[in-house]
Amino acid sequence: MTGTDLKCVMVVDETLPMGIIANSTAVMGATIGKLYPEIIGERVLDQTGHTHQGIIEIPIPILKGDRACLKELRSFLYDPQFSALTVVDFFDVAQGCKTYEEYVEKMKQIPEADIDYFGLTLMGPKKQVNKLTGSLPLLR
């Protein structure tokens, strides 16, 4: 898949406090960077010769919805027709844990129906991402 066929978007619950939105997008972005290291550019030099780390080479629009929108969107993503998409989700259980081990243990006890999503990141074929998120507005 070429860069022009690939799209990444984040959808967040716009009703959350700004700090939770920022944390959610940071966590999801770090996970996308791990899963797709090839989309991170090389280090660059400024005119003075100082080095700056490479950043992602594709845009990641941040779209807004509410909890119901996120829940519905997440349910669509379990459908096999969207299996080509990579989904990174962030939610209340993860936000409330102090260690990764605590997160793993809590997740074993929680059915998906009880998860309260803060944000979803979709990465994959542009047509599929657009089909699911094309009508959502930008977070401003």
N, CA, C and O atoms as a GROMACS GRO file, in nm:
protein
  560
    1MET      N    1   0.085  -0.118   0.000
    1MET     CA    2   0.000   0.000   0.000
    1MET      C    3   0.089   0.124   0.000
    1MET      O    4   0.182   0.134   0.081
    2THR      N    5   0.062   0.215  -0.089
    2THR     CA    6   0.142   0.336  -0.097
    2THR      C    7   0.090   0.440   0.001
    2THR      O    8  -0.019   0.426   0.056
    3GLY      N    9   0.170   0.544   0.023
    3GLY     CA   10   0.130   0.651   0.114
    3GLY      C   11   0.002   0.719   0.073
    3GLY      O   12  -0.072   0.769   0.158
    4THR      N   13  -0.027   0.723  -0.058
    4THR     CA   14  -0.149   0.788  -0.104
    4THR      C   15  -0.272   0.700  -0.082
    4THR      O   16  -0.384   0.751  -0.082
    5ASP      N   17  -0.253   0.571  -0.064
    5ASP     CA   18  -0.364   0.479  -0.038
    5ASP      C   19  -0.389   0.462   0.111
    5ASP      O   20  -0.490   0.404   0.151
    6LEU      N   21  -0.298   0.512   0.193
    6LEU     CA   22  -0.302   0.492   0.337
    6LEU      C   23  -0.355   0.617   0.406
    6LEU      O   24  -0.320   0.729   0.370
    7LYS      N   25  -0.440   0.596   0.506
    7LYS     CA   26  -0.493   0.709   0.580
    7LYS      C   27  -0.496   0.674   0.729
    7LYS      O   28  -0.518   0.559   0.767
    8CYS      N   29  -0.474   0.775   0.810
    8CYS     CA   30  -0.483   0.759   0.955
    8CYS      C   31  -0.566   0.873   1.010
    8CYS      O   32  -0.542   0.990   0.977
    9VAL      N   33  -0.663   0.840   1.094
    9VAL     CA   34  -0.742   0.942   1.163
    9VAL      C   35  -0.758   0.900   1.308
    9VAL      O   36  -0.754   0.782   1.342
   10MET      N   37  -0.775   0.999   1.392
   10MET     CA   38  -0.812   0.976   1.531
   10MET      C   39  -0.949   1.036   1.551
   10MET      O   40  -0.980   1.143   1.500
   11VAL      N   41  -1.031   0.965   1.627
   11VAL     CA   42  -1.164   1.014   1.663
   11VAL      C   43  -1.168   1.016   1.815
   11VAL      O   44  -1.143   0.914   1.879
   12VAL      N   45  -1.199   1.132   1.872
   12VAL     CA   46  -1.200   1.144   2.018
   12VAL      C   47  -1.336   1.195   2.066
   12VAL      O   48  -1.412   1.257   1.993
   13ASP      N   49  -1.361   1.165   2.192
   13ASP     CA   50  -1.482   1.214   2.258
   13ASP      C   51  -1.460   1.361   2.292
   13ASP      O   52  -1.384   1.394   2.382
   14GLU      N   53  -1.528   1.447   2.220
   14GLU     CA   54  -1.508   1.591   2.236
   14GLU      C   55  -1.554   1.643   2.371
   14GLU      O   56  -1.519   1.756   2.408
   15THR      N   57  -1.631   1.565   2.446
   15THR     CA   58  -1.680   1.612   2.576
   15THR      C   59  -1.580   1.589   2.689
   15THR      O   60  -1.601   1.636   2.801
   16LEU      N   61  -1.472   1.520   2.660
   16LEU     CA   62  -1.370   1.495   2.763
   16LEU      C   63  -1.289   1.621   2.792
   16LEU      O   64  -1.280   1.709   2.706
   17PRO      N   65  -1.230   1.630   2.911
   17PRO     CA   66  -1.140   1.743   2.939
   17PRO      C   67  -1.020   1.740   2.843
   17PRO      O   68  -0.978   1.634   2.798
   18MET      N   69  -0.968   1.857   2.812
   18MET     CA   70  -0.858   1.869   2.716
   18MET      C   71  -0.738   1.781   2.755
   18MET      O   72  -0.673   1.724   2.667
   19GLY      N   73  -0.708   1.770   2.883
   19GLY     CA   74  -0.595   1.687   2.926
   19GLY      C   75  -0.614   1.540   2.891
   19GLY      O   76  -0.520   1.472   2.852
   20ILE      N   77  -0.736   1.491   2.906
   20ILE     CA   78  -0.766   1.351   2.872
   20ILE      C   79  -0.759   1.331   2.721
   20ILE      O   80  -0.708   1.229   2.674
   21ILE      N   81  -0.810   1.428   2.645
   21ILE     CA   82  -0.800   1.420   2.499
   21ILE      C   83  -0.653   1.419   2.456
   21ILE      O   84  -0.613   1.338   2.373
   22ALA      N   85  -0.573   1.508   2.513
   22ALA     CA   86  -0.431   1.514   2.478
   22ALA      C   87  -0.361   1.384   2.513
   22ALA      O   88  -0.283   1.332   2.433
   23ASN      N   89  -0.387   1.330   2.632
   23ASN     CA   90  -0.325   1.205   2.673
   23ASN      C   91  -0.369   1.090   2.582
   23ASN      O   92  -0.286   1.008   2.541
   24SER      N   93  -0.496   1.084   2.550
   24SER     CA   94  -0.548   0.977   2.466
   24SER      C   95  -0.483   0.978   2.328
   24SER      O   96  -0.441   0.874   2.278
   25THR      N   97  -0.474   1.096   2.266
   25THR     CA   98  -0.414   1.104   2.132
   25THR      C   99  -0.264   1.076   2.137
   25THR      O  100  -0.209   1.018   2.043
   26ALA      N  101  -0.198   1.116   2.244
   26ALA     CA  102  -0.055   1.088   2.257
   26ALA      C  103  -0.030   0.937   2.266
   26ALA      O  104   0.060   0.885   2.200
   27VAL      N  105  -0.109   0.869   2.348
   27VAL     CA  106  -0.092   0.724   2.363
   27VAL      C  107  -0.122   0.652   2.232
   27VAL      O  108  -0.046   0.565   2.190
   28MET      N  109  -0.231   0.689   2.166
   28MET     CA  110  -0.265   0.624   2.040
   28MET      C  111  -0.161   0.653   1.932
   28MET      O  112  -0.126   0.566   1.853
   29GLY      N  113  -0.110   0.777   1.930
   29GLY     CA  114  -0.007   0.813   1.832
   29GLY      C  115   0.123   0.736   1.854
   29GLY      O  116   0.187   0.694   1.757
   30ALA      N  117   0.160   0.717   1.979
   30ALA     CA  118   0.281   0.639   2.008
   30ALA      C  119   0.265   0.495   1.960
   30ALA      O  120   0.359   0.435   1.908
   31THR      N  121   0.145   0.440   1.978
   31THR     CA  122   0.120   0.303   1.934
   31THR      C  123   0.125   0.293   1.782
   31THR      O  124   0.182   0.198   1.729
   32ILE      N  125   0.066   0.390   1.712
   32ILE     CA  126   0.072   0.390   1.565
   32ILE      C  127   0.218   0.399   1.519
   32ILE      O  128   0.258   0.330   1.426
   33GLY      N  129   0.297   0.484   1.585
   33GLY     CA  130   0.439   0.495   1.550
   33GLY      C  131   0.514   0.365   1.568
   33GLY      O  132   0.603   0.333   1.489
   34LYS      N  133   0.479   0.289   1.670
   34LYS     CA  134   0.542   0.158   1.692
   34LYS      C  135   0.499   0.059   1.584
   34LYS      O  136   0.581  -0.016   1.531
   35LEU      N  137   0.369   0.060   1.551
   35LEU     CA  138   0.317  -0.035   1.454
   35LEU      C  139   0.360  -0.004   1.311
   35LEU      O  140   0.373  -0.095   1.228
   36TYR      N  141   0.382   0.124   1.280
   36TYR     CA  142   0.417   0.168   1.146
   36TYR      C  143   0.542   0.256   1.149
   36TYR      O  144   0.534   0.374   1.115
   37PRO      N  145   0.656   0.201   1.188
   37PRO     CA  146   0.777   0.286   1.198
   37PRO      C  147   0.819   0.346   1.064
   37PRO      O  148   0.891   0.446   1.061
   38GLU      N  149   0.776   0.286   0.955
   38GLU     CA  150   0.814   0.337   0.822
   38GLU      C  151   0.750   0.471   0.790
   38GLU      O  152   0.791   0.536   0.694
   39ILE      N  153   0.650   0.514   0.865
   39ILE     CA  154   0.588   0.643   0.836
   39ILE      C  155   0.652   0.757   0.915
   39ILE      O  156   0.609   0.872   0.907
   40ILE      N  157   0.754   0.724   0.992
   40ILE     CA  158   0.828   0.826   1.066
   40ILE      C  159   0.949   0.866   0.981
   40ILE      O  160   1.031   0.782   0.944
   41GLY      N  161   0.959   0.995   0.952
   41GLY     CA  162   1.067   1.045   0.869
   41GLY      C  163   1.202   1.045   0.941
   41GLY      O  164   1.210   1.025   1.062
   42GLU      N  165   1.304   1.068   0.863
   42GLU     CA  166   1.441   1.076   0.916
   42GLU      C  167   1.462   1.207   0.991
   42GLU      O  168   1.387   1.303   0.975
   43ARG      N  169   1.564   1.208   1.074
   43ARG     CA  170   1.600   1.332   1.143
   43ARG      C  171   1.633   1.439   1.040
   43ARG      O  172   1.676   1.409   0.928
   44VAL      N  173   1.611   1.565   1.078
   44VAL     CA  174   1.640   1.676   0.988
   44VAL      C  175   1.729   1.777   1.060
   44VAL      O  176   1.734   1.783   1.183
   45LEU      N  177   1.799   1.856   0.980
   45LEU     CA  178   1.884   1.962   1.034
   45LEU      C  179   1.821   2.096   1.002
   45LEU      O  180   1.769   2.116   0.892
   46ASP      N  181   1.826   2.189   1.098
   46ASP     CA  182   1.782   2.324   1.068
   46ASP      C  183   1.900   2.401   1.009
   46ASP      O  184   2.010   2.347   0.998
   47GLN      N  185   1.878   2.524   0.971
   47GLN     CA  186   1.982   2.604   0.906
   47GLN      C  187   2.105   2.619   0.995
   47GLN      O  188   2.217   2.632   0.945
   48THR      N  189   2.085   2.619   1.125
   48THR     CA  190   2.194   2.635   1.219
   48THR      C  191   2.274   2.506   1.237
   48THR      O  192   2.383   2.508   1.293
   49GLY      N  193   2.220   2.396   1.189
   49GLY     CA  194   2.289   2.268   1.202
   49GLY      C  195   2.241   2.184   1.320
   49GLY      O  196   2.298   2.078   1.348
   50HIS      N  197   2.137   2.230   1.389
   50HIS     CA  198   2.082   2.152   1.500
   50HIS      C  199   1.991   2.041   1.447
   50HIS      O  200   1.917   2.060   1.350
   51THR      N  201   1.998   1.926   1.512
   51THR     CA  202   1.920   1.809   1.472
   51THR      C  203   1.782   1.810   1.537
   51THR      O  204   1.767   1.844   1.654
   52HIS      N  205   1.683   1.772   1.459
   52HIS     CA  206   1.545   1.756   1.505
   52HIS      C  207   1.498   1.617   1.464
   52HIS      O  208   1.521   1.574   1.350
   53GLN      N  209   1.432   1.547   1.556
   53GLN     CA  210   1.386   1.412   1.527
   53GLN      C  211   1.284   1.412   1.414
   53GLN      O  212   1.209   1.508   1.396
   54GLY      N  213   1.281   1.304   1.340
   54GLY     CA  214   1.182   1.287   1.234
   54GLY      C  215   1.043   1.279   1.292
   54GLY      O  216   1.022   1.230   1.403
   55ILE      N  217   0.949   1.328   1.216
   55ILE     CA  218   0.808   1.322   1.257
   55ILE      C  219   0.732   1.238   1.154
   55ILE      O  220   0.786   1.199   1.051
   56ILE      N  221   0.608   1.212   1.184
   56ILE     CA  222   0.525   1.131   1.095
   56ILE      C  223   0.512   1.200   0.959
   56ILE      O  224   0.499   1.322   0.952
   57GLU      N  225   0.515   1.121   0.853
   57GLU     CA  226   0.513   1.174   0.717
   57GLU      C  227   0.373   1.189   0.658
   57GLU      O  228   0.357   1.241   0.548
   58ILE      N  229   0.272   1.144   0.731
   58ILE     CA  230   0.135   1.159   0.683
   58ILE      C  231   0.055   1.240   0.786
   58ILE      O  232   0.087   1.236   0.905
   59PRO      N  233  -0.047   1.311   0.742
   59PRO     CA  234  -0.129   1.386   0.838
   59PRO      C  235  -0.216   1.290   0.920
   59PRO      O  236  -0.253   1.182   0.874
   60ILE      N  237  -0.247   1.330   1.041
   60ILE     CA  238  -0.341   1.255   1.124
   60ILE      C  239  -0.447   1.353   1.172
   60ILE      O  240  -0.430   1.417   1.276
   61PRO      N  241  -0.557   1.366   1.098
   61PRO     CA  242  -0.664   1.453   1.144
   61PRO      C  243  -0.726   1.398   1.273
   61PRO      O  244  -0.740   1.277   1.290
   62ILE      N  245  -0.761   1.488   1.362
   62ILE     CA  246  -0.829   1.448   1.485
   62ILE      C  247  -0.973   1.494   1.471
   62ILE      O  248  -1.003   1.613   1.463
   63LEU      N  249  -1.061   1.395   1.468
   63LEU     CA  250  -1.204   1.418   1.448
   63LEU      C  251  -1.277   1.407   1.580
   63LEU      O  252  -1.226   1.349   1.676
   64LYS      N  253  -1.396   1.464   1.584
   64LYS     CA  254  -1.469   1.460   1.711
   64LYS      C  255  -1.598   1.382   1.697
   64LYS      O  256  -1.662   1.377   1.592
   65GLY      N  257  -1.634   1.323   1.810
   65GLY     CA  258  -1.759   1.252   1.823
   65GLY      C  259  -1.796   1.258   1.971
   65GLY      O  260  -1.744   1.340   2.046
   66ASP      N  261  -1.885   1.170   2.011
   66ASP     CA  262  -1.917   1.156   2.152
   66ASP      C  263  -1.904   1.009   2.188
   66ASP      O  264  -1.865   0.927   2.104
   67ARG      N  265  -1.936   0.975   2.311
   67ARG     CA  266  -1.919   0.836   2.355
   67ARG      C  267  -2.002   0.739   2.271
   67ARG      O  268  -1.955   0.630   2.236
   68ALA      N  269  -2.124   0.777   2.238
   68ALA     CA  270  -2.209   0.690   2.157
   68ALA      C  271  -2.150   0.669   2.018
   68ALA      O  272  -2.152   0.558   1.965
   69CYS      N  273  -2.097   0.775   1.960
   69CYS     CA  274  -2.034   0.767   1.828
   69CYS      C  275  -1.914   0.672   1.833
   69CYS      O  276  -1.898   0.588   1.744
   70LEU      N  277  -1.830   0.685   1.936
   70LEU     CA  278  -1.713   0.599   1.949
   70LEU      C  279  -1.753   0.453   1.968
   70LEU      O  280  -1.693   0.364   1.910
   71LYS      N  281  -1.853   0.430   2.048
   71LYS     CA  282  -1.900   0.294   2.073
   71LYS      C  283  -1.952   0.231   1.943
   71LYS      O  284  -1.922   0.116   1.913
   72GLU      N  285  -2.030   0.307   1.868
   72GLU     CA  286  -2.083   0.258   1.742
   72GLU      C  287  -1.971   0.233   1.641
   72GLU      O  288  -1.968   0.129   1.574
   73LEU      N  289  -1.880   0.327   1.631
   73LEU     CA  290  -1.767   0.312   1.539
   73LEU      C  291  -1.685   0.189   1.576
   73LEU      O  292  -1.646   0.112   1.488
   74ARG      N  293  -1.658   0.170   1.705
   74ARG     CA  294  -1.580   0.053   1.747
   74ARG      C  295  -1.652  -0.075   1.711
   74ARG      O  296  -1.588  -0.173   1.672
   75SER      N  297  -1.783  -0.078   1.724
   75SER     CA  298  -1.857  -0.200   1.690
   75SER      C  299  -1.847  -0.231   1.541
   75SER      O  300  -1.836  -0.348   1.503
   76PHE      N  301  -1.850  -0.129   1.455
   76PHE     CA  302  -1.832  -0.150   1.311
   76PHE      C  303  -1.695  -0.212   1.282
   76PHE      O  304  -1.682  -0.294   1.191
   77LEU      N  305  -1.595  -0.174   1.358
   77LEU     CA  306  -1.459  -0.217   1.332
   77LEU      C  307  -1.434  -0.365   1.363
   77LEU      O  308  -1.331  -0.420   1.324
   78TYR      N  309  -1.527  -0.429   1.431
   78TYR     CA  310  -1.517  -0.573   1.453
   78TYR      C  311  -1.566  -0.652   1.331
   78TYR      O  312  -1.542  -0.772   1.322
   79ASP      N  313  -1.633  -0.585   1.238
   79ASP     CA  314  -1.685  -0.651   1.118
   79ASP      C  315  -1.567  -0.693   1.029
   79ASP      O  316  -1.477  -0.613   1.006
   80PRO      N  317  -1.568  -0.817   0.978
   80PRO     CA  318  -1.457  -0.864   0.894
   80PRO      C  319  -1.429  -0.777   0.771
   80PRO      O  320  -1.317  -0.777   0.720
   81GLN      N  321  -1.530  -0.702   0.722
   81GLN     CA  322  -1.504  -0.617   0.605
   81GLN      C  323  -1.403  -0.506   0.634
   81GLN      O  324  -1.348  -0.447   0.542
   82PHE      N  325  -1.380  -0.478   0.764
   82PHE     CA  326  -1.282  -0.375   0.801
   82PHE      C  327  -1.155  -0.434   0.860
   82PHE      O  328  -1.081  -0.365   0.930
   83SER      N  329  -1.130  -0.561   0.831
   83SER     CA  330  -1.012  -0.629   0.888
   83SER      C  331  -0.880  -0.572   0.837
   83SER      O  332  -0.776  -0.596   0.899
   84ALA      N  333  -0.881  -0.499   0.727
   84ALA     CA  334  -0.757  -0.439   0.675
   84ALA      C  335  -0.715  -0.316   0.755
   84ALA      O  336  -0.603  -0.267   0.740
   85LEU      N  337  -0.804  -0.267   0.841
   85LEU     CA  338  -0.773  -0.148   0.921
   85LEU      C  339  -0.702  -0.187   1.050
   85LEU      O  340  -0.737  -0.287   1.114
   86THR      N  341  -0.604  -0.109   1.087
   86THR     CA  342  -0.544  -0.120   1.219
   86THR      C  343  -0.622  -0.026   1.310
   86THR      O  344  -0.644   0.090   1.275
   87VAL      N  345  -0.663  -0.077   1.425
   87VAL     CA  346  -0.741   0.003   1.520
   87VAL      C  347  -0.663   0.012   1.651
   87VAL      O  348  -0.623  -0.090   1.708
   88VAL      N  349  -0.644   0.133   1.697
   88VAL     CA  350  -0.586   0.157   1.830
   88VAL      C  351  -0.694   0.229   1.909
   88VAL      O  352  -0.739   0.337   1.869
   89ASP      N  353  -0.734   0.170   2.019
   89ASP     CA  354  -0.836   0.234   2.101
   89ASP      C  355  -0.779   0.272   2.237
   89ASP      O  356  -0.684   0.210   2.285
   90PHE      N  357  -0.839   0.373   2.297
   90PHE     CA  358  -0.798   0.417   2.430
   90PHE      C  359  -0.926   0.445   2.508
   90PHE      O  360  -1.021   0.502   2.454
   91PHE      N  361  -0.927   0.404   2.635
   91PHE     CA  362  -1.053   0.406   2.709
   91PHE      C  363  -1.029   0.417   2.858
   91PHE      O  364  -0.916   0.423   2.905
   92ASP      N  365  -1.140   0.420   2.930
   92ASP     CA  366  -1.139   0.444   3.074
   92ASP      C  367  -1.051   0.348   3.152
   92ASP      O  368  -0.982   0.391   3.245
   93VAL      N  369  -1.052   0.221   3.120
   93VAL     CA  370  -0.972   0.123   3.195
   93VAL      C  371  -0.824   0.157   3.184
   93VAL      O  372  -0.752   0.159   3.284
   94ALA      N  373  -0.778   0.183   3.063
   94ALA     CA  374  -0.636   0.215   3.043
   94ALA      C  375  -0.599   0.345   3.114
   94ALA      O  376  -0.493   0.354   3.176
   95GLN      N  377  -0.686   0.444   3.106
   95GLN     CA  378  -0.659   0.573   3.168
   95GLN      C  379  -0.645   0.560   3.320
   95GLN      O  380  -0.570   0.635   3.382
   96GLY      N  381  -0.718   0.467   3.379
   96GLY     CA  382  -0.720   0.456   3.524
   96GLY      C  383  -0.613   0.366   3.584
   96GLY      O  384  -0.609   0.350   3.706
   97CYS      N  385  -0.528   0.307   3.503
   97CYS     CA  386  -0.427   0.215   3.556
   97CYS      C  387  -0.292   0.283   3.576
   97CYS      O  388  -0.253   0.371   3.499
   98LYS      N  389  -0.223   0.242   3.680
   98LYS     CA  390  -0.091   0.299   3.710
   98LYS      C  391   0.022   0.221   3.643
   98LYS      O  392   0.129   0.277   3.616
   99THR      N  393   0.000   0.091   3.615
   99THR     CA  394   0.103   0.009   3.549
   99THR      C  395   0.040  -0.069   3.435
   99THR      O  396  -0.082  -0.088   3.431
  100TYR      N  397   0.123  -0.115   3.344
  100TYR     CA  398   0.072  -0.195   3.233
  100TYR      C  399   0.019  -0.329   3.284
  100TYR      O  400  -0.080  -0.380   3.232
  101GLU      N  401   0.084  -0.384   3.384
  101GLU     CA  402   0.038  -0.510   3.442
  101GLU      C  403  -0.103  -0.496   3.499
  101GLU      O  404  -0.186  -0.585   3.483
  102GLU      N  405  -0.129  -0.385   3.566
  102GLU     CA  406  -0.263  -0.358   3.619
  102GLU      C  407  -0.365  -0.352   3.506
  102GLU      O  408  -0.475  -0.406   3.517
  103TYR      N  409  -0.328  -0.286   3.398
  103TYR     CA  410  -0.415  -0.275   3.280
  103TYR      C  411  -0.447  -0.414   3.224
  103TYR      O  412  -0.563  -0.445   3.198
  104VAL      N  413  -0.346  -0.496   3.207
  104VAL     CA  414  -0.366  -0.631   3.153
  104VAL      C  415  -0.462  -0.710   3.242
  104VAL      O  416  -0.554  -0.774   3.191
  105GLU      N  417  -0.442  -0.705   3.372
  105GLU     CA  418  -0.528  -0.779   3.464
  105GLU      C  419  -0.672  -0.727   3.464
  105GLU      O  420  -0.766  -0.806   3.466
  106LYS      N  421  -0.689  -0.596   3.462
  106LYS     CA  422  -0.825  -0.539   3.460
  106LYS      C  423  -0.898  -0.574   3.331
  106LYS      O  424  -1.018  -0.602   3.334
  107MET      N  425  -0.827  -0.573   3.219
  107MET     CA  426  -0.890  -0.604   3.091
  107MET      C  427  -0.945  -0.746   3.087
  107MET      O  428  -1.045  -0.772   3.020
  108LYS      N  429  -0.882  -0.836   3.157
  108LYS     CA  430  -0.930  -0.975   3.161
  108LYS      C  431  -1.067  -0.986   3.227
  108LYS      O  432  -1.137  -1.085   3.208
  109GLN      N  433  -1.104  -0.886   3.305
  109GLN     CA  434  -1.228  -0.890   3.383
  109GLN      C  435  -1.341  -0.809   3.322
  109GLN      O  436  -1.453  -0.812   3.372
  110ILE      N  437  -1.314  -0.735   3.213
  110ILE     CA  438  -1.413  -0.640   3.161
  110ILE      C  439  -1.463  -0.682   3.023
  110ILE      O  440  -1.383  -0.698   2.930
  111PRO      N  441  -1.595  -0.700   3.009
  111PRO     CA  442  -1.648  -0.728   2.875
  111PRO      C  443  -1.642  -0.601   2.788
  111PRO      O  444  -1.650  -0.490   2.840
  112GLU      N  445  -1.629  -0.620   2.660
  112GLU     CA  446  -1.618  -0.507   2.568
  112GLU      C  447  -1.736  -0.412   2.582
  112GLU      O  448  -1.720  -0.291   2.567
  113ALA      N  449  -1.853  -0.464   2.610
  113ALA     CA  450  -1.973  -0.380   2.623
  113ALA      C  451  -1.960  -0.277   2.734
  113ALA      O  452  -2.029  -0.175   2.732
  114ASP      N  453  -1.873  -0.303   2.831
  114ASP     CA  454  -1.856  -0.212   2.945
  114ASP      C  455  -1.741  -0.112   2.927
  114ASP      O  456  -1.715  -0.031   3.016
  115ILE      N  457  -1.674  -0.117   2.814
  115ILE     CA  458  -1.562  -0.025   2.790
  115ILE      C  459  -1.616   0.112   2.748
  115ILE      O  460  -1.705   0.121   2.662
  116ASP      N  461  -1.563   0.216   2.809
  116ASP     CA  462  -1.600   0.354   2.778
  116ASP      C  463  -1.486   0.416   2.698
  116ASP      O  464  -1.384   0.455   2.754
  117TYR      N  465  -1.504   0.424   2.565
  117TYR     CA  466  -1.397   0.470   2.476
  117TYR      C  467  -1.376   0.620   2.486
  117TYR      O  468  -1.471   0.698   2.486
  118PHE      N  469  -1.248   0.660   2.494
  118PHE     CA  470  -1.209   0.800   2.489
  118PHE      C  471  -1.167   0.839   2.348
  118PHE      O  472  -1.188   0.953   2.305
  119GLY      N  473  -1.109   0.744   2.275
  119GLY     CA  474  -1.062   0.772   2.140
  119GLY      C  475  -1.033   0.645   2.064
  119GLY      O  476  -1.004   0.540   2.122
  120LEU      N  477  -1.040   0.656   1.932
  120LEU     CA  478  -1.006   0.548   1.840
  120LEU      C  479  -0.916   0.604   1.732
  120LEU      O  480  -0.936   0.716   1.685
  121THR      N  481  -0.817   0.526   1.693
  121THR     CA  482  -0.734   0.560   1.578
  121THR      C  483  -0.752   0.452   1.474
  121THR      O  484  -0.744   0.333   1.505
  122LEU      N  485  -0.778   0.493   1.351
  122LEU     CA  486  -0.793   0.401   1.239
  122LEU      C  487  -0.683   0.428   1.140
  122LEU      O  488  -0.658   0.543   1.103
  123MET      N  489  -0.616   0.322   1.096
  123MET     CA  490  -0.507   0.335   0.999
  123MET      C  491  -0.526   0.224   0.897
  123MET      O  492  -0.540   0.107   0.932
  124GLY      N  493  -0.524   0.263   0.770
  124GLY     CA  494  -0.537   0.161   0.666
  124GLY      C  495  -0.582   0.221   0.536
  124GLY      O  496  -0.562   0.340   0.510
  125PRO      N  497  -0.645   0.139   0.452
  125PRO     CA  498  -0.689   0.187   0.321
  125PRO      C  499  -0.779   0.309   0.332
  125PRO      O  500  -0.876   0.311   0.408
  126LYS      N  501  -0.744   0.411   0.256
  126LYS     CA  502  -0.813   0.539   0.262
  126LYS      C  503  -0.964   0.526   0.243
  126LYS      O  504  -1.041   0.591   0.314
  127LYS      N  505  -1.007   0.444   0.148
  127LYS     CA  506  -1.150   0.430   0.121
  127LYS      C  507  -1.225   0.376   0.243
  127LYS      O  508  -1.336   0.421   0.272
  128GLN      N  509  -1.165   0.281   0.313
  128GLN     CA  510  -1.233   0.225   0.430
  128GLN      C  511  -1.236   0.324   0.545
  128GLN      O  512  -1.337   0.337   0.614
  129VAL      N  513  -1.125   0.394   0.566
  129VAL     CA  514  -1.122   0.495   0.672
  129VAL      C  515  -1.225   0.603   0.644
  129VAL      O  516  -1.299   0.645   0.733
  130ASN      N  517  -1.230   0.648   0.520
  130ASN     CA  518  -1.328   0.752   0.482
  130ASN      C  519  -1.472   0.704   0.496
  130ASN      O  520  -1.559   0.781   0.536
  131LYS      N  521  -1.496   0.579   0.463
  131LYS     CA  522  -1.632   0.524   0.474
  131LYS      C  523  -1.682   0.534   0.618
  131LYS      O  524  -1.799   0.562   0.641
  132LEU      N  525  -1.593   0.511   0.713
  132LEU     CA  526  -1.632   0.510   0.853
  132LEU      C  527  -1.629   0.648   0.920
  132LEU      O  528  -1.705   0.674   1.013
  133THR      N  529  -1.542   0.735   0.871
  133THR     CA  530  -1.520   0.861   0.943
  133THR      C  531  -1.541   0.987   0.857
  133THR      O  532  -1.528   1.098   0.908
  134GLY      N  533  -1.573   0.970   0.731
  134GLY     CA  534  -1.583   1.083   0.640
  134GLY      C  535  -1.681   1.191   0.678
  134GLY      O  536  -1.666   1.306   0.637
  135SER      N  537  -1.783   1.156   0.756
  135SER     CA  538  -1.883   1.256   0.793
  135SER      C  539  -1.856   1.322   0.928
  135SER      O  540  -1.932   1.409   0.972
  136LEU      N  541  -1.748   1.282   0.994
  136LEU     CA  542  -1.718   1.339   1.126
  136LEU      C  543  -1.642   1.470   1.112
  136LEU      O  544  -1.554   1.482   1.027
  137PRO      N  545  -1.675   1.570   1.195
  137PRO     CA  546  -1.606   1.699   1.188
  137PRO      C  547  -1.471   1.696   1.260
  137PRO      O  548  -1.447   1.611   1.346
  138LEU      N  549  -1.385   1.790   1.224
  138LEU     CA  550  -1.257   1.807   1.290
  138LEU      C  551  -1.276   1.858   1.433
  138LEU      O  552  -1.366   1.938   1.461
  139LEU      N  553  -1.191   1.811   1.522
  139LEU     CA  554  -1.188   1.866   1.657
  139LEU      C  555  -1.118   2.001   1.648
  139LEU      O  556  -1.009   2.011   1.591
  140ARG      N  557  -1.178   2.103   1.701
  140ARG     CA  558  -1.118   2.237   1.696
  140ARG      C  559  -1.114   2.295   1.836
  140ARG      O  560  -1.067   2.407   1.854
   0.00000   0.00000   0.00000
